């Protein structure tokens, strides 16, 4: 590992030198490429430099323990204990930093929430989940944009699709994919009985044209009148867009924009994201042993979390975590849950490389 880190440091130094070269500076695209590569290396290189410095200090303290007088040996002993902990911590952080990065981690996301079992209450829960993610995005300074909705009679959603724009959105939200289950007394329940309902969440990274090559001869595009809000525009102009990818059977719909062109662009973005996710799932299947070592599969059929309102308890079934404070979580305070799952995934990835 240390040899690899030394190579990365050498490359980092080389990049810094290249970024001061007048010929490189004159090429704006080249500067961006090199600056991005340097940025990608910076965290692990700085950790390596801190580790190397701490390791040298530790070695010096051990020499003092062997060769110094009694007072110096006592001081050195305390320093050895502190530096040993620091070196061990830095070693762990370097291993994490060297884990393969998900190329989609820094991307925006497209989130699709669908009501599952539970009738109207499932639709209300789907609406609650949308609100939870929307408020989480607000907390971290991201922008949310709804692209398609299908409401139920109880004021919830049969389905809602929305985009979240913010650097690192996928890295934070990718473990939210799966079945979310709620146990509570529905607003419509006169007898006060607890019902169990579900909603499925799919989180997909937003992708560019170069990431997914779509053969448009394989796609049927239908234009129709929007069924959502929009006043007279809904009745007069057909703006809603539905795209059907015949080879996979994937269907995406966008109708929340007044402009057909905007709806078409958003539907295309959804289709690309779904095809990209399909490709990733196929690749994951080829390395199934690694997938089994990770937290969750991202499969819609996988039950990942239960929100038990009577006991104010949230359980993440993938890692056996239980927390309390449902109102705070539904208000977008998701970091504790996200961090716990991400940390467990890191730990399993490290164990798989050991």
N, C-alpha and C positions, 0 to 999 in steps of 0.2 A: 504493500500500500504506500509506503514512504517513497519508493522509487517512482511510483506513478504521480504522487504529489509533487515530487521534485521536478518531474517533466512538465507538470501543469504550471508550476511556478516559473519555469524557464519560458514557457510559451506566453505567460502573462507579462513577463518582462519584455519579451520580444514585441508583443502587441503595443505596450507602452512606448517603445522606441519607434515603432512604425507610425504611431499616431502623431509623432512630432516631425515626421518626414514631410517636407514641403510638397513632394510629388503626390503623396497619399492625401494630404490635406486638400489638394486641388480637386480630388475625386470625391464628391459628396457621398455617392453610394458606397464607395470603398470605406470611407470614414465610418459610415453607419454600421457596416458589416463588422469592421474591426472593433468598434466601440461596443457593439452588442456581444461579441465574443469575449471581450475583456470583462464586461459586466457579468456574463455567465460564469466566468472563472473567479471573480473577485472574492466571493464568500469563502470558497474552499481554500484559496491561496492565503487569505488573511488568517484563516483558522490554522493552516499549516505553519505559518510564520510564528503565530502565538505558541503553537505546540512546540516548535523547535526551540524557541526561547525558553519556555518553561522546562523543557526536558534538559537543556543545558544547565539551568539554574538548579534543577534537581540533582544532576550529577555533581555539580560543585558542592551542594549541601552534603551529599553523601561522603565526599572526600573530607569535608570538615569533620564529619562525625567520626571518621576513622583516624584522622591525623591531628585534630585540634585539641586544645586543653579541655578540661572538664566543663568550664563555663561555655566555651564555644560549641562543645558537643551537645550540650543541652539545647542551646539556641538552634543548632543545625537540626536536631531531632524534630523540633516543632516545625521548622521550615520544610523538612522532608515530608512530614505528614500533610501539610497544606499543599505543597507542590505535587505530591503524588495524586491527591484528589483532583487537582487542576489538570494534570496531564491525562488522567483517566477520562475526565469529562471532555477534554478537547479531542481525545482519540475517538470517543463515541460520536461527537459532533462531526468530525471529519468523515467517519464511516457513513453517517446519514447524508452528508453533503455529496458524497461520491456515488450514492445510489442513482440508478438511471432515472432521469427526469421524464415525466410524461410530457410529450411534445405539445399536448393540448392544454397544459396547466394554466398558462397565462391568458387563455382565450376567454372571450365572452361566452355566455351560455344561452341555450334555448331550453326552457323548462316547459314540460307538458304535464298537467295534473288532470287526472280523470277520476270521477266518482266510481267507487267499486260497489261492494255489497252494502246494503243498508238503506236503499231507497232515497227519499228526500234528505235524510240525515247525512248520507254519504256525500251528497252534493253540497250541503252546508259545510261539512268537514273539508271538502276540496276547496271551498271558498276561504275557510279559515287558514288552510295551508298556504294558499296564495298570499293572504295577508301577512302571514308569518315571514315568508321569503321577501315580500315587498318591503316590510319594515326592517328586515335584516340588511337588505341592500341599502336602504336609507342610512342605517347606522354606519356603514362602512364607506358611504359616499358613492355608491353605484347608482346607475339609472335603470329603471324598469320600464318596459314598453310592452303592452298587451298586443298580441297579433290576432288572436282568435278566441272567441268565447261561445259557449253554448249553455244557456242558463236553464235551471229547472224551475218548477212552479213555486218552490219554497224559498226562492231567493238565492240558491246556491248555484253551483256549476256542475253540469254533466261533464264538461271539459273546459279547460282554459289553457291557452298557450301564450307564453310571454318570453321576452328576451331580457336578460340582465347584462348590462354593459359595464365592465369594470375590469381592470387588470387583475389577473389571478382568480377571476370568478369561478372558473372550472375547478381549479385546485381546491377551493373551499367548499364547493357545492356538489362535487361529483359523487360523494358518498351518500347523497340524499336520495338517489334512485332506488326505487323499490316500493313495497307496500307499507303504507302508514295506517295504523289501526287506532281507532278512538273508542273508548268506553265511557259513556256518559248518558245522562237523561236528556233525550231530545226536547227541544222547545215544544214540539207538537205532542209530547207524551203526557196525557192527562193523568195517568196512574202513577207517575213518578218512577217507572221502571227503567233500569239501565239497559241501553242498547249498545251493541257492538257494530261499528261500521268501518269501512275501509276506503282508502283512496290510493291510487297509484301515482307515483312521481317518476318522471323520466327526465334526467338532466343530460343534455347533449352539448358538446362544444360547438361553437359557431366556426364554420370552416370557409376557406376561400375556394375559388374556382380551381386553383391548381391542386388542391387537396383531393377533390373528387371530380372525375370526368364523367359528366352525364351525357348519354346519348339521347338527345331530345326526340328522336324517332321512337323511343321507348316510353315516352311520357304523353299521357292524354291530359289536355288542359281544358277545363270547363269554366266558363264565365257565367255567373248567375247573379240574381238580385240578393243583396245582403238581407239576412233575417234579423240583424241586430239594430242598434240605435243608429240614427242618421237622418231622421226627419224626412222631408220630401225627397232628398237625394236617394234614399233607399228605394223609393217607388219608381223613380224616373230613370235611373241609370244602373246598369248591371256592373257592379264593381268587384263583387266577391270572386275569388279565384280558387279553384280546386285542381290539384295536380295529382295524377295517378301514375305511379311508376310500375309499368306492367310486369317487368321481370320479377320484382320483389313483392308486388301488391301493396306497397306503401302508398298511403293517401294522405295528403296534407291540404288543409283549407285555411285561407286567410280572408277575413271579411270585415275587420275592424277599422280599416282605413277607408276614407271616402274615395281615394284614387285607385283605379284599377291597376295602374302601374306600380304603386306602392304595395298593394296587396300581392301583386305578382312577384315583386322582388322579395317580399317577406316569405311567401310560399316557397320560392326557390331556395331561400336560405334554410328553411325548415327541411326541405327535401334533401339538400346537401348534408345537413347535420345528421339526418336519419341514415342516409347511405354511408356516411363516414362512420357512424356508430356501429352499423352493421359490419363494416369492414374490420373495425377494431375487435368486435366480438368474435369474428372468424379467426383473427390473429391470436386472440386470447385462448381460443379453443386449441390452437396448435401448441400452446405452452401451458396446458391445463394444470401441470404440477405447480407452476408459479401462481396461477390464478387461485388454486386451492389454498395457497399460503397467504393470500391477501384477504383483507376484510371485505366480505361481500362480493357479489358478482355483478352488481348493478342490474340484475334481472328484475323485471317488473313483478315477477311472481314471488320474489323473495320478501318475506315479512321482516322489515328492519326495525320498526319502532312501534311501541304502544303508548298511547296517551290516556292514562286512567284518571279521569276528572274527579270521581268521588274520593280517591286517595291522594289526589294531587301528585301523581307519580308518572314519570316518563321512563320507560325501559327501552334501551337499545339492545336488541336481541343478538346482534352480531358479536358484541364484546361483553355482554352481561352487565352493562352499566345501568344503574338506576339513579335518577336525580329527582328532585322535587322543585316545584315552582312553575307549574304549567302556564299561569298568566304571563310570567316574564318571558318564557320561551316563545309563546304565541305572539308576544309583542316584539319578536325579532332578536331576543337575546340567545343566540344559537351557538356562540363561540365555544362554550364548555363542551357541548355535544360534538361539534365538528372537530375540535382539538383532540378529544378523547379517541374518536374513531381514526383520525389521521395518525395519531401517535401509535395506536395499535397496528395500523397498516405498516408504518415505518419499522416497528419492532419485528413484525413477521417477515418483512422484506429483508431486514438485516440477518435474521435467523436463517433465511433461505440461502443467503450468500456465504454463511459461515462454513 
